[in-house]
């Protein structure tokens, strides 16, 4: 007999916050959470894009909302999260997706762009995570998903700030996951493979080639994967298995691995 279709995981009654909710993966995760019953508060910097997202969120769960927020502004970000907790009583799910990407070749040195990427992509995640953990620990319940990148596993030339920030996100998340284990919380790091969002396309702006089909995913696929996997026992949420081989390649055939990375980045 054919298997019955799996019932999608529901989040009815949950309060979820998603950063980077105005576009890309963050937008799609926010909409998917609302579709599954969560009251979603979407955060991002671009008010005009958030307005469209808010309408769609409220169509699914009327109490959902959006707020303009720059996660690089630590005090402002923490203030918004506190206000959300005051209004809704708690934050059950925190998805730290906000991120920026740009080329940071070594010739540019420690540029403003380099610093901005680290502030948003790493410290924004740290701020969001540490702000919601006290309440989650007190309730012994909560989910945090921090979005990393396979660039953390296989860094490419001229993406130093982005790859380093994402590697830091992975290490930070793993540390937190170990620290809160057994206390009712689920802390995950998401590796979304390669998604053709506006930011994802920027990975080819230096003349590099598109990644292989085995690591390409859509926003919808990532959103569904996150909603199904978060809250589970596994810390990592991997959208593709191929990038898991990168550390093995480095160890077994380091010279060949280096040559392949450099070639792909300039092909």
C-alpha positions, -999 to +999 in steps of 0.1 A: +000+000+000+013+035-007+023+056+022-001+082+035+011+117+030+029+131+060+010+157+080+029+190+080+042+200+114+020+227+130+029+258+151-005+269+162-003+293+192+034+297+188+050+332+187+078+332+161+103+360+152+121+359+118+149+383+109+156+391+073+119+386+067+115+411+038+130+388+011+147+355+003+148+326+027+137+347+057+106+359+039+097+324+029+103+309+063+081+336+079+053+329+055+056+292+060+054+295+097+023+317+095+008+291+071+014+265+097-004+285+124+023+306+141+019+342+150+049+356+131+067+389+137+090+396+107+120+419+111+140+436+084+153+470+073+132+476+042+098+489+052+083+488+017+090+451+013+079+443+048+045+459+041+038+433+015+050+405+037+029+417+066-003+416+045+004+380+036+013+370+072-019+385+086-040+367+060-027+335+076-026+345+112-042+379+120-020+387+150+012+386+129+031+418+122+064+432+110+088+458+123+116+477+107+148+466+125+185+466+118+201+436+135+234+453+135+220+479+159+223+458+190+204+481+214+176+487+188+174+450+180+172+440+217+146+467+223+123+453+195+126+418+208+117+430+243+087+448+230+076+416+212+079+396+244+060+423+263+032+422+237+029+385+232+041+372+265+070+352+250+090+342+219+087+305+212+107+304+179+136+327+169+149+324+133+181+345+128+182+348+090+192+384+083+225+386+064+244+405+038+270+394+013+296+412-007+331+406-021+359+414+003+391+408-016+423+411+004+433+442-016+405+461+001+419+455+036+397+458+066+370+478+049+337+492+060+320+465+040+340+438+058+330+452+092+293+456+081+291+419+070+305+407+104+282+430+123+251+418+105+259+382+097+276+372+130+269+397+158+232+401+146+228+363+152+246+365+185+223+394+197+191+377+186+200+344+202+212+357+235+182+380+238+156+353+236+174+325+255+167+337+291+129+336+286+132+302+268+153+288+296+129+300+322+100+283+304+122+253+295+108+256+260+120+273+228+135+269+193+164+289+178+175+285+142+206+303+131+213+305+094+248+297+084+261+288+049+281+261+032+306+288+027+316+281+063+326+246+052+341+255+019+352+291+018+360+306-016+383+334-027+372+370-021+345+361+003+365+363+035+341+383+056+311+363+046+327+329+050+343+338+083+310+353+097+291+321+088+318+299+102+315+319+134+277+315+134+282+277+131+307+275+160+286+299+182+254+279+176+270+246+183+284+259+216+250+272+226+233+240+216+256+220+239+252+244+267+214+243+268+210+206+260+186+189+283+169+221+293+139+220+270+154+241+242+163+232+206+191+252+190+198+246+153+222+258+127+208+258+091+230+251+061+206+260+032+229+249+003+227+274-026+195+293-030+189+317-060+179+347-039+192+382-046+220+376-021+226+340-033+232+353-069+259+376-056+280+345-051+286+345-089+293+382-093+331+377-093+329+355-124+325+323-105+303+295-119+270+283-106+273+255-080+263+219-091+226+210-091+231+187-062+234+217-039+208+240-055+176+245-035+146+268-037+133+292-010+102+270-007+123+238-002+143+255+026+113+269+044+096+235+044+128+218+056+133+242+084+097+240+096+098+202+096+132+197+112+134+224+138+125+212+173+141+179+165+171+163+182+196+171+154+214+204+158+223+207+121+197+212+095+214+203+062+196+211+029+222+192+009+246+164+017+274+171-008+289+200+012+294+176+041+322+161+021+342+193+020+361+187+053+368+151+041+382+164+009+404+188+027+418+160+049+422+133+022+434+153-008+442+188+004+460+200-028+434+187-051+407+202-030+424+236-030+428+235-068+392+226-073+380+255-051+402+280-069+392+267-103+355+269-096+358+304-083+373+316-115+357+294-141 
